Amino acid sequence: MADDQNQGIMSKFEKDGQSFLIRVWRENRDNPMQAGIWRGWVQHVVSEQKKHFNSTRDITDIIDWYLSEDASVDQVFEPVQRDDPQ
């Protein structure tokens, strides 16, 4: 019963929430003497727009910028070309 009550309370907050998908990969793995560089992108789920990053430290900056009061999706995320032609 406590889980049902907590779920009901959280659903009130989640309706104003945003969802992001994060994909990371390591580059420069050809040279075993070098540590790989982690790169990736953050995708806003609703708009399907992505912002690429060169350091995992940028992830929070990207999300923070999107969630700031003066940001819009178009300011933060770049359009992504879909794989399937329409």
Backbone as JSON Lines, residues from 0, in Angstrom:
{"i":0,"aa":"M","n":[0.82,-1.19,0.0],"ca":[0.0,0.0,0.0],"c":[0.87,1.26,0.0]}
{"i":1,"aa":"A","n":[1.97,1.24,0.72],"ca":[2.86,2.4,0.77],"c":[3.42,2.7,-0.62]}
{"i":2,"aa":"D","n":[3.71,1.65,-1.4],"ca":[4.21,1.86,-2.76],"c":[3.17,2.55,-3.63]}
{"i":3,"aa":"D","n":[1.92,2.14,-3.51],"ca":[0.85,2.78,-4.28],"c":[0.71,4.25,-3.9]}
{"i":4,"aa":"Q","n":[0.82,4.54,-2.62],"ca":[0.7,5.92,-2.16],"c":[1.87,6.76,-2.68]}
{"i":5,"aa":"N","n":[3.1,6.21,-2.59],"ca":[4.27,6.93,-3.09],"c":[4.18,7.15,-4.59]}
{"i":6,"aa":"Q","n":[3.69,6.16,-5.31],"ca":[3.56,6.27,-6.76],"c":[2.56,7.37,-7.13]}
{"i":7,"aa":"G","n":[1.48,7.47,-6.38],"ca":[0.5,8.52,-6.62],"c":[1.07,9.9,-6.37]}
{"i":8,"aa":"I","n":[1.85,10.04,-5.33],"ca":[2.48,11.32,-5.01],"c":[3.49,11.7,-6.09]}
{"i":9,"aa":"M","n":[4.32,10.75,-6.49],"ca":[5.34,11.03,-7.5],"c":[4.74,11.36,-8.86]}
{"i":10,"aa":"S","n":[3.61,10.77,-9.2],"ca":[3.0,11.04,-10.51],"c":[2.58,12.51,-10.64]}
{"i":11,"aa":"K","n":[2.27,13.16,-9.51],"ca":[1.93,14.58,-9.54],"c":[3.14,15.42,-9.96]}
{"i":12,"aa":"F","n":[4.33,15.01,-9.52],"ca":[5.55,15.73,-9.87],"c":[6.04,15.37,-11.27]}
{"i":13,"aa":"E","n":[5.84,14.13,-11.68],"ca":[6.37,13.66,-12.96],"c":[5.68,14.28,-14.16]}
{"i":14,"aa":"K","n":[4.47,14.78,-14.01],"ca":[3.78,15.36,-15.16],"c":[4.5,16.6,-15.67]}
{"i":15,"aa":"D","n":[5.29,17.25,-14.84],"ca":[6.09,18.4,-15.26],"c":[7.54,18.0,-15.53]}
{"i":16,"aa":"G","n":[7.82,16.71,-15.58],"ca":[9.19,16.24,-15.75],"c":[9.64,16.21,-17.2]}
{"i":17,"aa":"Q","n":[10.91,16.06,-17.4],"ca":[11.53,15.92,-18.71],"c":[12.33,14.63,-18.71]}
{"i":18,"aa":"S","n":[12.43,14.0,-19.87],"ca":[13.21,12.77,-20.0],"c":[14.32,12.95,-21.02]}
{"i":19,"aa":"F","n":[15.47,12.36,-20.69],"ca":[16.64,12.44,-21.55],"c":[17.23,11.04,-21.71]}
{"i":20,"aa":"L","n":[17.78,10.78,-22.88],"ca":[18.49,9.54,-23.16],"c":[19.95,9.92,-23.35]}
{"i":21,"aa":"I","n":[20.86,9.19,-22.74],"ca":[22.29,9.49,-22.82],"c":[23.0,8.29,-23.41]}
{"i":22,"aa":"R","n":[23.83,8.55,-24.44],"ca":[24.62,7.49,-25.09],"c":[26.08,7.9,-25.01]}
{"i":23,"aa":"V","n":[26.95,7.04,-24.49],"ca":[28.37,7.33,-24.4],"c":[29.17,6.21,-25.05]}
{"i":24,"aa":"W","n":[30.32,6.56,-25.61],"ca":[31.24,5.56,-26.18],"c":[32.66,6.09,-26.02]}
{"i":25,"aa":"R","n":[33.6,5.16,-26.1],"ca":[35.0,5.53,-25.93],"c":[35.7,5.54,-27.28]}
{"i":26,"aa":"E","n":[36.38,6.65,-27.57],"ca":[37.14,6.78,-28.81],"c":[38.63,6.7,-28.51]}
{"i":27,"aa":"N","n":[39.44,6.56,-29.56],"ca":[40.91,6.44,-29.45],"c":[41.32,5.18,-28.72]}
{"i":28,"aa":"R","n":[40.67,4.1,-29.02],"ca":[41.03,2.82,-28.4],"c":[42.05,2.06,-29.24]}
{"i":29,"aa":"D","n":[42.47,2.63,-30.38],"ca":[43.44,1.96,-31.25],"c":[44.81,1.87,-30.6]}
{"i":30,"aa":"N","n":[45.16,2.86,-29.83],"ca":[46.46,2.91,-29.17],"c":[46.3,2.47,-27.72]}
{"i":31,"aa":"P","n":[46.81,1.28,-27.36],"ca":[46.63,0.79,-25.98],"c":[47.37,1.64,-24.94]}
{"i":32,"aa":"M","n":[48.27,2.51,-25.4],"ca":[49.0,3.36,-24.47],"c":[48.18,4.59,-24.06]}
{"i":33,"aa":"Q","n":[47.11,4.85,-24.77],"ca":[46.25,6.0,-24.46],"c":[44.93,5.53,-23.88]}
{"i":34,"aa":"A","n":[44.49,6.24,-22.87],"ca":[43.14,5.97,-22.36],"c":[42.15,6.52,-23.38]}
{"i":35,"aa":"G","n":[41.07,5.85,-23.56],"ca":[40.05,6.32,-24.5],"c":[39.39,7.6,-24.02]}
{"i":36,"aa":"I","n":[38.85,8.34,-24.97],"ca":[38.12,9.56,-24.66],"c":[36.63,9.23,-24.72]}
{"i":37,"aa":"W","n":[35.93,9.55,-23.67],"ca":[34.49,9.29,-23.64],"c":[33.75,10.43,-24.33]}
{"i":38,"aa":"R","n":[32.97,10.09,-25.32],"ca":[32.16,11.04,-26.07],"c":[30.73,10.5,-26.12]}
{"i":39,"aa":"G","n":[29.81,11.32,-26.58],"ca":[28.45,10.83,-26.7],"c":[27.46,11.92,-27.02]}
{"i":40,"aa":"W","n":[26.21,11.65,-26.68],"ca":[25.15,12.63,-26.89],"c":[24.08,12.48,-25.82]}
{"i":41,"aa":"V","n":[23.35,13.58,-25.65],"ca":[22.17,13.62,-24.78],"c":[20.99,13.9,-25.7]}
{"i":42,"aa":"Q","n":[19.96,13.08,-25.61],"ca":[18.77,13.27,-26.44],"c":[17.58,13.62,-25.57]}
{"i":43,"aa":"H","n":[16.88,14.69,-25.93],"ca":[15.63,15.05,-25.27],"c":[14.58,14.11,-25.85]}
{"i":44,"aa":"V","n":[13.93,13.31,-25.02],"ca":[13.05,12.24,-25.48],"c":[11.86,12.76,-26.27]}
{"i":45,"aa":"V","n":[11.19,13.78,-25.78],"ca":[9.96,14.26,-26.44],"c":[10.27,14.84,-27.82]}
{"i":46,"aa":"S","n":[11.28,15.68,-27.93],"ca":[11.58,16.34,-29.2],"c":[12.47,15.49,-30.1]}
{"i":47,"aa":"E","n":[13.12,14.47,-29.54],"ca":[14.07,13.59,-30.23],"c":[15.29,14.36,-30.75]}
{"i":48,"aa":"Q","n":[15.57,15.51,-30.19],"ca":[16.74,16.28,-30.59],"c":[17.92,15.92,-29.71]}
{"i":49,"aa":"K","n":[19.13,15.97,-30.3],"ca":[20.35,15.56,-29.6],"c":[21.35,16.7,-29.5]}
{"i":50,"aa":"K","n":[22.15,16.61,-28.46],"ca":[23.31,17.5,-28.29],"c":[24.51,16.59,-28.02]}
{"i":51,"aa":"H","n":[25.53,16.71,-28.86],"ca":[26.74,15.9,-28.7],"c":[27.68,16.55,-27.69]}
{"i":52,"aa":"F","n":[28.51,15.71,-27.05],"ca":[29.49,16.23,-26.11],"c":[30.81,15.52,-26.29]}
{"i":53,"aa":"N","n":[31.89,16.19,-25.88],"ca":[33.24,15.65,-25.98],"c":[33.8,15.22,-24.63]}
{"i":54,"aa":"S","n":[33.05,15.46,-23.59],"ca":[33.47,15.09,-22.24],"c":[32.21,14.76,-21.44]}
{"i":55,"aa":"T","n":[32.29,13.71,-20.65],"ca":[31.12,13.33,-19.85],"c":[30.76,14.43,-18.84]}
{"i":56,"aa":"R","n":[31.7,15.31,-18.53],"ca":[31.39,16.43,-17.63],"c":[30.35,17.37,-18.23]}
{"i":57,"aa":"D","n":[30.2,17.34,-19.55],"ca":[29.25,18.22,-20.23],"c":[27.8,17.76,-20.07]}
{"i":58,"aa":"I","n":[27.57,16.53,-19.67],"ca":[26.21,15.99,-19.59],"c":[25.33,16.84,-18.68]}
{"i":59,"aa":"T","n":[25.82,17.12,-17.49],"ca":[24.99,17.9,-16.56],"c":[24.77,19.32,-17.06]}
{"i":60,"aa":"D","n":[25.78,19.89,-17.73],"ca":[25.61,21.24,-18.28],"c":[24.52,21.26,-19.35]}
{"i":61,"aa":"I","n":[24.49,20.26,-20.2],"ca":[23.47,20.18,-21.25],"c":[22.08,20.09,-20.63]}
{"i":62,"aa":"I","n":[21.91,19.21,-19.66],"ca":[20.6,19.03,-19.02],"c":[20.23,20.27,-18.22]}
{"i":63,"aa":"D","n":[21.19,20.82,-17.48],"ca":[20.91,22.04,-16.7],"c":[20.48,23.18,-17.61]}
{"i":64,"aa":"W","n":[21.14,23.34,-18.76],"ca":[20.78,24.41,-19.68],"c":[19.35,24.21,-20.18]}
{"i":65,"aa":"Y","n":[19.01,22.97,-20.55],"ca":[17.66,22.71,-21.04],"c":[16.62,23.02,-19.96]}
{"i":66,"aa":"L","n":[16.9,22.68,-18.73],"ca":[15.95,22.87,-17.64],"c":[15.9,24.31,-17.12]}
{"i":67,"aa":"S","n":[16.82,25.15,-17.57],"ca":[16.8,26.54,-17.1],"c":[15.57,27.25,-17.65]}
{"i":68,"aa":"E","n":[15.15,28.25,-16.95],"ca":[13.92,28.97,-17.28],"c":[13.96,29.65,-18.65]}
{"i":69,"aa":"D","n":[15.13,30.09,-19.09],"ca":[15.21,30.85,-20.33],"c":[15.6,30.01,-21.55]}
{"i":70,"aa":"A","n":[15.71,28.7,-21.39],"ca":[16.12,27.84,-22.5],"c":[14.91,27.26,-23.22]}
{"i":71,"aa":"S","n":[15.1,27.0,-24.48],"ca":[14.1,26.26,-25.24],"c":[14.81,25.1,-25.91]}
{"i":72,"aa":"V","n":[14.06,24.13,-26.36],"ca":[14.65,22.96,-27.01],"c":[15.52,23.39,-28.18]}
{"i":73,"aa":"D","n":[15.07,24.33,-28.98],"ca":[15.8,24.75,-30.16],"c":[17.13,25.43,-29.82]}
{"i":74,"aa":"Q","n":[17.21,26.05,-28.66],"ca":[18.46,26.7,-28.26],"c":[19.5,25.67,-27.81]}
{"i":75,"aa":"V","n":[19.06,24.59,-27.22],"ca":[19.97,23.64,-26.61],"c":[20.31,22.48,-27.54]}
{"i":76,"aa":"F","n":[19.32,21.92,-28.19],"ca":[19.51,20.71,-28.96],"c":[19.54,21.0,-30.45]}
{"i":77,"aa":"E","n":[20.37,20.26,-31.15],"ca":[20.44,20.39,-32.59],"c":[19.52,19.36,-33.25]}
{"i":78,"aa":"P","n":[18.96,19.68,-34.4],"ca":[18.09,18.71,-35.08],"c":[18.88,17.46,-35.45]}
{"i":79,"aa":"V","n":[18.22,16.35,-35.41],"ca":[18.84,15.07,-35.76],"c":[18.19,14.53,-37.02]}
{"i":80,"aa":"Q","n":[18.99,14.11,-37.95],"ca":[18.46,13.53,-39.18],"c":[18.0,12.11,-38.87]}
{"i":81,"aa":"R","n":[16.79,11.8,-39.24],"ca":[16.24,10.47,-38.98],"c":[16.86,9.46,-39.94]}
{"i":82,"aa":"D","n":[16.96,8.2,-39.48],"ca":[17.49,7.12,-40.3],"c":[16.54,6.73,-41.41]}
{"i":83,"aa":"D","n":[15.24,6.83,-41.14],"ca":[14.24,6.43,-42.13],"c":[13.75,7.65,-42.91]}
{"i":84,"aa":"P","n":[13.93,7.65,-44.24],"ca":[13.44,8.8,-45.02],"c":[11.93,8.86,-45.01]}
{"i":85,"aa":"Q","n":[11.41,10.08,-44.92],"ca":[9.95,10.22,-44.85],"c":[9.41,10.82,-46.11]}
